[in-house]
Amino acid sequence: MTQIKAIEKTKSELSSQLSELQKTDENLPDSCPNGSPNGIYQIKLRGLEPFAAPCASSPPGYTVIQRRIDGSENFNRTWNDYKSGFGNVSGEFFIGLEKLHRMTEARPHELYIKLGSVNGSTSYAQYDDFMIGSEEEGYELKNLGKYSGEAGDSLTYSKNQMFSTFDRDNDNHSTVNCADDDGPWWHKLCSYSALNGKYFKYGQGYGGINWYSWHEDWSESLTFVEMMIRPKSF
């Protein structure tokens, strides 16, 4: 009887702890808090487990969804890797297409892309209505809205395209899979942008990280990228 009572007590305590954890999960934000300092925050989306994401203070309120800084992470990954996300949120990573779909489906988001080249120059591109479709829709780049920025518009060409990886060819090219040469992306007849391409630390190499409208040189590969999104209500 004593053992049974002890077990019942333990079950009751565990049940209480679980309830508290669930309450904590429910209180987590579904995007980065505006006005908070740079850092890693827990985010909770409906139907998904909580996950860690880097939040930026400049510009404020943005969730970093992709980062390339040193070539430490392999971005030539499978469809399932891009669906779920991979890498280290403190370094190089991709947040995951399913999370992007859920976030941008729930409410309108802006997309902000920071770009850097090997010579230290930087630029940016911004789109005011970014939306990604579901997996059934091939994580289509459904909307971008209006472009603004200094780097030029290299992404609108990819609008309405499904995402492609080396093991899931969704581009419009009849003879090649653009993801084989340029990395996973929303390829059409390949692309004018490819931010998941190979990392070349000296900034030179075909099939690298490209934003063509900035440098207009396919052999130049960027050495820094941060893609970020935030709800339009900010």
C-alpha positions as CSV (number, residue, x, y, z in Angstrom):
1,M,0.0,0.0,0.0
2,T,2.9,2.3,0.9
3,Q,4.5,1.7,-2.5
4,I,1.2,2.3,-4.3
5,K,0.7,5.6,-2.5
6,A,4.2,6.6,-3.3
7,I,3.7,5.8,-7.0
8,E,0.4,7.7,-7.0
9,K,2.1,10.7,-5.5
10,T,4.9,10.6,-8.1
11,K,2.3,10.3,-10.9
12,S,0.4,13.3,-9.5
13,E,3.6,15.4,-9.2
14,L,4.7,14.4,-12.8
15,S,1.2,15.3,-14.0
16,S,1.4,18.7,-12.3
17,Q,4.9,19.3,-13.8
18,L,3.6,18.4,-17.3
19,S,0.7,20.8,-16.9
20,E,3.1,23.6,-15.9
21,L,5.3,22.8,-18.9
22,Q,2.3,22.9,-21.2
23,K,1.2,26.2,-19.8
24,T,4.7,27.6,-20.3
25,D,4.6,26.3,-24.0
26,E,1.3,28.1,-24.5
27,N,2.8,31.3,-23.2
28,L,5.7,31.3,-25.7
29,P,5.5,33.8,-28.5
30,D,4.9,32.8,-32.2
31,S,7.6,35.2,-33.4
32,C,10.5,37.2,-32.0
33,P,9.5,39.9,-29.4
34,N,9.8,43.4,-30.7
35,G,12.3,45.6,-28.8
36,S,14.2,42.7,-27.2
37,P,18.0,42.4,-27.4
38,N,19.7,40.1,-29.8
39,G,19.6,36.5,-28.6
40,I,18.2,33.0,-28.9
41,Y,14.5,32.8,-28.0
42,Q,12.0,30.0,-27.7
43,I,9.1,30.2,-30.3
44,K,6.0,28.1,-30.4
45,L,3.9,27.6,-33.5
46,R,0.5,25.9,-33.6
47,G,0.9,22.2,-34.2
48,L,4.7,22.2,-33.8
49,E,7.0,21.7,-30.8
50,P,8.7,24.8,-29.4
51,F,12.0,25.6,-31.1
52,A,14.9,28.0,-30.6
53,A,15.4,30.9,-33.0
54,P,17.8,33.9,-33.2
55,C,16.1,37.2,-32.8
56,A,17.6,40.4,-34.1
57,S,17.4,43.9,-32.7
58,S,18.7,45.6,-35.9
59,P,16.3,45.8,-37.6
60,P,14.0,45.1,-34.6
61,G,11.5,42.3,-34.3
62,Y,13.0,40.0,-36.9
63,T,13.4,36.2,-36.6
64,V,16.6,35.0,-38.4
65,I,15.6,32.1,-40.6
66,Q,18.9,31.4,-42.4
67,R,22.5,32.4,-41.9
68,R,25.8,31.8,-43.8
69,I,29.0,33.1,-42.2
70,D,31.9,30.6,-42.4
71,G,31.1,27.5,-44.4
72,S,30.9,25.3,-41.2
73,E,27.5,23.8,-42.2
74,N,26.7,21.8,-45.3
75,F,23.7,23.4,-47.1
76,N,23.6,20.8,-49.9
77,R,20.9,18.9,-48.0
78,T,17.9,16.7,-48.6
79,W,14.3,17.7,-48.9
80,N,13.6,16.4,-45.4
81,D,16.5,18.4,-43.9
82,Y,15.1,21.6,-45.5
83,K,11.6,20.7,-44.4
84,S,12.7,20.3,-40.7
85,G,15.6,22.7,-40.5
86,F,19.2,22.1,-39.7
87,G,22.4,23.6,-38.3
88,N,23.3,25.6,-35.2
89,V,21.1,28.6,-34.5
90,S,24.2,30.3,-32.9
91,G,26.0,29.9,-36.2
92,E,25.1,28.6,-39.7
93,F,21.6,27.2,-40.0
94,F,18.3,27.0,-41.8
95,I,15.1,27.2,-39.7
96,G,13.0,24.8,-41.8
97,L,10.4,25.2,-44.6
98,E,7.6,23.8,-42.5
99,K,8.1,26.5,-39.8
100,L,8.3,29.1,-42.5
101,H,5.0,27.9,-44.0
102,R,3.3,28.0,-40.6
103,M,4.6,31.4,-39.7
104,T,3.8,33.1,-43.0
105,E,0.4,31.4,-43.4
106,A,-0.7,32.6,-39.9
107,R,-0.2,36.3,-40.7
108,P,1.6,38.5,-43.3
109,H,5.4,38.8,-42.9
110,E,8.2,41.0,-44.2
111,L,11.4,39.4,-45.5
112,Y,14.8,41.2,-44.9
113,I,18.0,39.8,-46.4
114,K,21.4,41.1,-45.3
115,L,24.3,40.3,-47.8
116,G,28.1,40.6,-47.4
117,S,31.0,40.1,-49.8
118,V,34.6,39.0,-49.1
119,N,35.8,42.6,-49.5
120,G,33.7,43.8,-46.5
121,S,31.0,45.5,-48.5
122,T,27.4,44.9,-47.4
123,S,23.9,45.4,-48.9
124,Y,20.3,44.4,-48.3
125,A,17.0,43.5,-50.0
126,Q,13.6,43.8,-48.4
127,Y,10.2,42.4,-49.4
128,D,7.0,43.5,-47.7
129,D,4.7,40.4,-48.1
130,F,6.6,37.1,-47.8
131,M,4.6,33.8,-47.9
132,I,5.5,30.2,-48.2
133,G,3.1,27.4,-49.3
134,S,2.6,24.0,-47.6
135,E,4.6,20.9,-48.3
136,E,1.7,19.7,-50.6
137,E,2.4,22.8,-52.6
138,G,6.1,22.1,-52.7
139,Y,6.8,25.0,-50.2
140,E,6.1,27.4,-53.1
141,L,7.3,30.9,-52.8
142,K,3.7,32.2,-53.0
143,N,4.3,35.9,-52.4
144,L,7.0,38.5,-51.9
145,G,5.2,41.8,-52.1
146,K,7.1,45.0,-53.0
147,Y,10.9,45.1,-53.1
148,S,13.0,47.8,-51.6
149,G,16.7,48.0,-50.8
150,E,20.2,48.5,-52.2
151,A,21.1,45.1,-53.6
152,G,18.6,44.9,-56.4
153,D,15.7,42.5,-56.8
154,S,17.1,39.0,-57.5
155,L,14.2,37.0,-55.9
156,T,11.0,38.1,-57.7
157,Y,12.1,35.9,-60.6
158,S,11.6,32.9,-58.3
159,K,8.1,33.9,-57.2
160,N,5.5,31.1,-57.6
161,Q,8.2,28.5,-57.8
162,M,8.4,25.4,-55.6
163,F,11.5,24.6,-53.6
164,S,14.0,22.3,-55.1
165,T,16.7,20.1,-53.5
166,F,19.1,17.5,-55.1
167,D,16.6,14.8,-54.2
168,R,13.4,16.7,-55.2
169,D,13.6,18.5,-58.6
170,N,10.7,21.0,-58.7
171,D,12.2,23.6,-61.1
172,N,11.1,24.4,-64.6
173,H,14.3,23.3,-66.3
174,S,13.6,20.2,-68.5
175,T,17.2,18.8,-68.6
176,V,18.9,19.6,-65.3
177,N,18.1,20.0,-61.6
178,C,19.2,23.5,-60.8
179,A,19.7,22.5,-57.1
180,D,22.6,20.2,-58.2
181,D,24.7,23.1,-59.3
182,D,23.3,26.1,-57.4
183,G,22.1,24.6,-54.1
184,P,18.5,24.1,-52.8
185,W,16.3,27.1,-53.6
186,W,13.1,28.3,-55.3
187,H,14.5,27.7,-58.8
188,K,12.7,28.5,-62.0
189,L,15.0,28.1,-65.0
190,C,17.6,28.2,-62.2
191,S,17.7,31.6,-60.5
192,Y,19.1,35.1,-60.1
193,S,19.6,34.3,-56.4
194,A,20.9,31.2,-54.6
195,L,21.6,31.8,-51.0
196,N,22.0,28.1,-50.1
197,G,24.8,27.5,-52.7
198,K,28.4,26.4,-51.9
199,Y,30.4,28.5,-49.4
200,F,33.7,29.8,-50.8
201,K,35.6,31.5,-48.1
202,Y,37.6,33.6,-50.6
203,G,34.5,34.8,-52.4
204,Q,35.2,33.2,-55.7
205,G,33.6,30.1,-57.3
206,Y,30.7,29.0,-59.5
207,G,27.6,27.5,-57.8
208,G,28.2,29.7,-54.7
209,I,26.1,32.0,-52.7
210,N,24.7,34.5,-55.3
211,W,22.6,37.6,-55.5
212,Y,23.1,38.5,-59.1
213,S,21.6,42.0,-59.2
214,W,24.2,43.2,-56.7
215,H,27.5,42.2,-58.4
216,E,26.3,40.7,-61.8
217,D,29.1,38.1,-61.6
218,W,28.2,34.4,-61.4
219,S,31.7,33.6,-60.3
220,E,31.5,35.9,-57.2
221,S,30.2,34.1,-54.1
222,L,29.0,36.0,-51.0
223,T,30.6,35.3,-47.7
224,F,27.8,36.5,-45.4
225,V,24.0,36.1,-45.5
226,E,21.2,36.5,-43.0
227,M,17.6,36.0,-44.1
228,M,15.1,37.4,-41.5
229,I,11.3,37.7,-41.3
230,R,8.9,39.6,-39.0
231,P,5.1,40.0,-38.8
232,K,3.9,43.1,-40.8
233,S,2.1,44.5,-37.8
234,F,5.4,46.0,-36.3
